[in-house]
Amino acid sequence: MYNHWKVKELSDEEKKIASLLAQKYKLLTSITSLMVQRGVRSVDEAEHFLEPRLSELHDPFLMKDMDAAVRRINQAIGNKERILIYGDYDVDGTTAVALVYKYLRQITPQLEFYIPDRYTEGSGISDKALDFAKESGCTLLITLDCGTKEVLMIEKAAELGIDVIVCDHHLPGRERPNCVALLNPKAPDSGYPFKELSGCGVGFKLMQAFAMSNRSDKRGLYDLVDLVAVSCAADLVELRDENRILAYYGLKKLNRHPTMGLKGLINVSGISNQTLDISDIIFKIGPRINASGRIQNGRESVELLLSKNPKDALKRSVNLDKYNTQRREIDQSITQEANEIVEGFKDMDQHKVIVVYDPSWHSGVIGIVASRLSEKYNRPTIVLSDSDSQTISGSARSVRGFNIYSLIERCADLLENFGGHPFASGLTIKKKNFHRFIKEVTELADREISLDDLTPVLHIEEELKLREITPKFRRQLLKLAPFGHGNEPPIFVTYGVVCVTPPRITGYQGSHLKLVLSMPDQMPIMQAMAYNQADKLAMLQQDTTFDVAYTIDEFTRQGHHNTQLNIKDIRLHTADL
């Protein structure tokens, strides 16, 4: 339960803007108020927000080194050089490899791709990968979703006669790699107007520039935009600017004519008869792509995404689905063990960062466990397990407003390797430095995080009566989609609701509540789900009046439109509200 509900209030000026936009676009003021809260301040900005256009994508040549990257690819193709497409083993990396490989294979057969093994090679460029490149006769290496901090490995590639183009979106280190081109919008000198592209998004921009330089038809590239949408959703990049455009059209492609491999995953996920949104990627498609790298090798995910045959795609999708089932069983077990450790902490309310370690935990799922602990306890969380006899690997996840990457970066002298984003990071540490690392991280967190920062606050955008959730309102709400990180699904509050029928416990291990809600003496009746809130059953007795904070799930299944409230929190109603 959240300690505090905070309902946002628009200023008088913001209310004027919302009213103007409502008149201009014939929208409900409740909808345009949501747009204003998302930074829309003018008719021009509203136009871009409501109707994203591919023509509004930024010129890829605004990114530093793009000219050099395109020249080198054109040179390689002209000389019939072999090119190695290299990417990380997660969703972002594998979709990026699939996109660049699929686009370039229309032009040259001289291609290889490589995904490192999570457990024997780790992330980034490995010695094994460079050996493979050399043995395969590759003279150009294109890295995707990695490479920015690989100074030494890129030097080694040069010694082997291999040029490197880096396509990445991770925060740079202190030293710039000596590569043919560094394509990273987060690089200090990148010059690119939008910094928050996914790794696959950077790969897309490289192929966009390549197409422009060769005056190629962009339709072939735009046919791959569903891969970019999957990367944006799974990697939790902000869905604004270019990401919003790419996710918007990627979802359209995913719903109308998805890439063969993605269609296979949609089928095995049980979501083939509904309109897909960002949450379907996050909870259904993304985990199955990730499961390959967590349980086996991410190469299988790329092979699926490159598949041209429906039977082959379905077979590979079934395999990934099996891996995902294994992954789920493992991470549930580890999450339970980690929770037991945390619950054993003395003075838990004084802990400002959670650090848990078990040498036996499966390193492929500790990121998921860190996410669950962070969400449950509202604390930055680092989960660690043994990589081998000498090293420990870790995954870190943060909470709203705290940069976990910056915290880890300040412990760099104790680390073998680290990388990531402000919200999610990974690290490797020698066992001899383990206790010093925990001490340093804890001390930094104690200094920089206040207990007030860790007080769970539910940020609510608008109050609604249930009768306001009309078909018209729901249609207009969808105009603000796609919803995701940076354009969160709006949270609404309704005060004074009752259960029409007794609440029902459902879901895995009876953890969810299914509710049918109404307001006294009012219609309509609304279906609702309160996920992981079965513990609130006792407070919802007959005739109990309570308040609900929720998002609105609108989906189409088997041709029928359905609306369901996704309850974020419940509290007893008081008369003075």
N, C-alpha and C positions, 0 to 999 in steps of 0.2 A: 504493500500500500504506500502511496505517495504521502509524504508529510504535509505537502501543501499543493493546492490547486491555484494556479495563477491564470486568470482570464485576461487576455490582451485587450487593451482599450485603444481605439483609434483617436488621434488628435482631431481637432476641428478641421484642420487643413486636409488631413487624410480622408475624413468623412466627405469633404467636398470633392476630392478626386474620385472617391468610390461612387458618389452620386453622378458625376460627370460621365464616368465610364459606363455606368448602368444605363444612362440615357443613350449614349453613343452606340452601344452594342446590344441594347435591348436585353440586358441581363438583370437578374435579381441583385439588389444591393448587397445582400448577404454573400453573393458570389464575388462581386467586384471588391468587396471589403477584403476578402481572402487574397485577391490579386494584389491589392495595396500592401498587405502584410508580407507579400513576397517580393516587394521592391518595385512594383510597377507604379510609376508616377506620372505617366503621360499617355496620350492616345497612341503615339508612335511605339512606346514600349509595350503597350497592351497588344498592339498589332503583332509584334514579334512574338509575344508570349502566347497568344491565342492561336496563331497560325504560323508555326515554324516552317521555314523554307530551306531546302538544301542549297539554294542559291545564296543564302546568307552565311554559309560556312566561310571561315576566314581563308584568305590566300595562304596556302601551305608554305610558299616561299618567304613569308614573313618570319619563319623560324630559321634562326641562324644555322648555317651549314647545310640547309636543304639543297641548295644548288650543287654543292660538292657531292652530296649523297646521290642525287639523281644522275650526275655526270658519271660517277663510278659505277652505278648499276647499268647505265647505257653502255659504258665501256665493256663491262663484263659480258653483257649480252652480245654485243658486237663481236667480241673476241671468242665467244663460245666458252667462256670460263664457267666452272662449276661454282654455284652459290649455295652456301649453307644458311638456312633460316633457323635461328636459334631462339628459344624462348623458355620462360620459367614454366614450372609444372602446375601452376594454378589456373583458374579459369581465364584470367586476364592474359597470361602468357600463352596458353594453348589456343585461345581464340585468335590471338594476334598472329601466331605462327600459321594457323589455318588460313587466315585472311590473306596474308602476304604470299603464302605458297600458292593458294588457289588463283590469285590474280596473276602472278608471274608465270605460272605454268601454262597460261594461255599464249605466252610469248616465247618461252624457252623451256626445253626439257632438262636443261642442265641445273637441276635443283636437288638439294637434299634438305631434310629438316632434322633437328635434334632437340630432344627434351631431356635435361639431366635427371638422373635418379635422385629423388629426395634424400635417400638414406646413405648412398655411397658417394654422391657428388655434391649434394647441397644445392643452394641457389647460386645464380651467377654463372660465369664461364668457368668450366672445369678443365683440368689437364686432360681428362679422358675425352672431352669434347674436341679439344684442339688436336689431339692425336687422331680422332675420327676424321676431322676436317682435312688434315694432312694426308691421311691414307686414302681419302676419297677424292683427292685432287682438287679440293676447294681452295680458291684463291680470294674469295670474298665471303665474309661472315657478316650477317645482319642479325644483331641481337634485338630482341623484343621483350619489353618489360624487365630488362636488366641491362647491366653494362656500365652505368654511369660511374660506379666506384671501382671498376675492374682495371685499375691502372696497370698492375703487374701482369695480369693475364693478357691484356691487349699488347703489352710490350712483347710477351712471349709469342703471341700470334704473329707480330711483325717479324720476329726472328725466324719464324717458320714460313715466311713469305705470304702471309694471309692478311689482307686489309680488313678493317672492321668499321662497319657503320653501326652506331649505337642508337637504338630507338627506345627511349625509357621515359618514365614519369616520376621516378623516385627522387627524393631530395639528394642533391649532389654532395660529395665529400669535399675535402679541402683541396684535392688535387684533380685537375682535369685530365682524363685519359688522352693519350696521344693517338687518336683514331682519325680515320678519313673524315668522319662527320659525327658530331654529337647532337642528336635530335632529342632535346628534352626541354619542354616548355618551362620547367622549374629551374633550369640553369640560369644563373644570374644575368648572363648576357644573351639569353635566347631571343629576346626581342619579340616574342610571340604574345599576342594580346590576351590569350586565354591560357591559364596555367594548369587547369584541372583535368586535362585529358587522361583517359585510361591508357595503359600500355598498348592495348589494341587500337585505341584512338590515334596514338602517335604513328603506329603502323599504317593506319588508314590514311593519315595525312601524307606519309611518304608515298603511298601508292597513288594518292590524288595528285601529288606533284609530278610523279613519274608519268601519269596519264596526260597531264597538261603539257609536259615537255615534249611528249611524242604525239600530241594532238589526237589522243585516243578517245574513243567513246566512253564517257564516264558511267554509262548504264551498267556495264559489267562490274564496276566497282560498287555502285550503289546496290547491286544485287547481293552484296556481302554485308550490308549494313546491319542485318540481324545479328551477326557475330559481334559487332561493336556494341549493340544494345545489351547483349548478354554480358559483355565485359564491364560495361558501365554499371549495370545492376549488381553483379557479383562482387565487383571491387569497391562498391560504395563510393564512387566518385560523385561529385555534386552535379545534379541534373539541372544545370543552367547553361546559358550560352550555347556553345557547340554541342556539349553533351546532351542538352535538352533536344536539339535538332536531331542528333544521331539516334538517341533513344526513341524519339517520337516516330521516325521513319523505320527504325529497326523493329519496333513493336508491330507496325503495320505489316512489314515483311514477314515477321514471325507468325502473325495471325492469318495471312493470306497465302503465302507460298514460302515456307521456311526452307533454309538449307537442308539438304537430305539428312545429314547427321542430326541436326536439331529436331527435325520432324520425328526421327526415331526416338529421341529422348522425350519428346512431348507425348508420344504414344505410350511408352513404358511408365511415364509419370502419372498417367490417368487424367490428363488435362486436355485431351484432344478435342473434346466437345464443348469447350468454353472459350470465351474471349480472354486472351492472356494479357497480364499486366506485369509490372516490374516485380511484384511480390511473387508471382509464379516463377520468375527466373531465380530470385533469391532463394526460395524455399524448395523448388522442385528441380529445375534444370541445372542451376549452378552447382548444387551439392553432388549431383551425379557426375558432372564433368570433373569436379575436384576430387571425387572419390578415387579416380584412376591414379592420380599422383599420390594420394594419401595411402592407398592400400597396395598398389602395384607400381605402375609407371605411367606418367602423364602422356607418354607417346600414344597410348591407346586412345586417349581423348582426341588427339589430333587426327589419328587414323579414322576415327568416327566422323569428325567434322569434314574430312576430305572425301568421304565416301560418296560414290556416284550411283550406287546400286541400293534400292530400297531394302532388299533382303539382307544385304551385308550391313546396312545401317541399323536395321532392327536387331540383328544378331549382336553387333557391337554395343548397341544401347542396352540390351538385356545384360550383357557382361558388366557394364558400368552400373546398372541398377543393382546387381548382386554385390558389387564392391560397396555401393552406398549403404546397403543393408548391413554389411559387415562393419562399415565405418560407424553407423548409428549405434550398433550394439557396443562397440568399443568405447565411443565417446560418452555414452550414457553411464557406463560402468566407471570410467575415469572421473566424470563429473560428480558422481555420487561420492567417490573417494576424496576428491578435492573438497567438496562441501563439508565432509566430516573433519578434514584438517582445519578448515576455516572456522567451523563451529567450535573447535577446540581452542581457538585463540583466546587468550585472556584480554579483557578490555577491548573487545572487537570494535566498539564504537570509537575508540581512539586510534585505530589503525587507519592511516590515510592512503596506503597502498597495500595490495594483497600480493604476496609472493609465495607460491606453493611449489614444491618439488618432490618428485618421486622418480628414482632412476629407472623404474620399470614401465613407466607410462609410454604409450605409443606416441612417438613424436609427430606422427602425421595428423593427429587430432587435437593436439594441445592448444591450437589456435581457437578451435571451436569451444573447448573447455574454458579458455580465458574469456571469451565473449560471454558465456553463460554466467560465469562468476561475476564479471564486471557488471552485467545487467542486474543480477540478483542483489548484490551488495552495494551497487552504485559506488564502486571504487576502481581506480586504475588497477589492472591485474596483470601479473606476469606468471605464467605457468611454465615450468622447466622439467625436462627429462634428459636422460643420458643419450648422447649421440653415439659415443663409444667409450672406451675405458678412460680416455683422457679429457673428453669434452662434454659439455652440457649444452643443449639447444633450448631456446625459449621462444615463446610467443607472448606478445603484450597487447592488451586492448585497453582503451581509455574510456573516459566518460565525457560528457558534454563539457566543453570549455577547458580541458586539460590536454596538453601536448605531450603524449607519452614518448614520442620519438625524441623530442628535445631532452627529456629526462635521461633516456638511454644514451644519447649522444654524449652527455657530460660524464658518462662512465666509460668512454671509448677506450681509455688506456687500460682497462681491465678486460676488454673484449677482443675476441679473435675476428669477429665480423658482426655487422649489424646493418639494418636498413628498414625502410618502410615509410610510413606516413604519420602525421600527428595523432591519428586515431588508432592505428594498428602497426605494429613493428615486430621484427624478428631479430634474434641475436644468437650468437655462439660464444661460449666462454670456456676457458680452461678450468678444470676442476679446482686447481690450486687457487684460483681467484674468486671462487664461488662465494665464500663468506664475506669477503671484502666488498663484492658487488652488492650483496643483499644489504649490508650495512650502509653503503653509500647511497643506494637507491632509497632506502628508508629515510635516511637523514635529509636527502634532498626533498622528498615528498613532505616530510614533516615541516620543513621550512616554507615550502611554496604552496601547499594546499591547506586551506582552512576547513574546519569541520562544516562551516556554512556552505562551502562549495560542494560538499558531499551530501547535503540534505536533498533527498529526492523531491523535485518540483515537477509537477505536470503542467506543461504550458498549453493552455486551451485557447483556441482562436475565436470561437463564437459560442453564444448560447442559442439553442434551438428548442422550440416545442416539437414534439413528435409529429404534430400535424403539418409542420413546415417541411418535412422530408417527403415532398411530393415528387411525382415523376418528372415534372419540370425542373425542380431543384436538382434532382439526381442527374438529369441530362446535362444541365449547365455545369454541375460540379466536375463532370468528366472532361469539360473543356480545359480544366487546369492540369490535367494529366499530361505526361506520365508523372506519377508520384514516386518519390524515392529520396535518397539522401540529397539535401539541399533544396528539395521541393517536397517536404514531408506531407503525407496525407493529413489534411487538417483534422485537429481534434476538437470535437464539439462537446458541450455539456447540456444536459437536460435535467432540470431540478424537479423533484417530486413525482417519480414514476413508481409504479407498482407491478408486481408479477401477476399476469392474467391466469397463468397456470403454475403449479409448483415447479420451482427450478429443478432441472435434471442434471445429474452428474454424468459426464461422458468423457471420451478420449482415453489416451494411453494412461493406464494406472489410475483412472478416475480423476484426472487432474483438471478437467475443464467443467464449466457450467454452461448449460443451454437454457436460455431465458426467453420468455414471451412477455413483452412489456407494453404497458399503456400508461396514459396519464389519467387520473381520476375523472370520470364523466366526459372523457374525450376519446375520439378515434384519431388515428388508426392504431392497430395492434402491430408491433414491430418485433421481428425475430432478432435475437442477439446471442452472441457467444462471448463468454468471459474466459479466455484461455489462461490456464495455470492459476485459476482463482477459485478452485473448489473449496478452499478453506473459508470462503465467505458465505457458504451455504447457510450456516447457522444464523447469520444476521438477516437473511431474507425470508422471514416468517410471513405467514399469511397476513395481508393488510399492512405490511411494513412499507412505509414510504421512504424512498431512497433516491440519491442522485447518481447519475452515471456520466462518465466521461468516455468518449468513444470516437472511433473513426467510422466512416460509412463504406462498407464493401459493396460494390455494385458489380455483378458479374452475369454473364450469359452462359447457361448450361442447357444443352440439348434444345436450343431455340427459345428458352424461357429466360426472361430477365428477373433477377433475384436481388433483393436488397437485404443486407444483414448488418446490424450494428456490431462492431468489433470493440468490446468493452475494454478500456484501458484501466479503469479503476471504478470502485463503488464505495460510496459512503452513505451513512444514514442521513436522512433529510432533517433539517431543523427549520422551524417555522419562520425564523427571522431572515432567511435567505430571499 
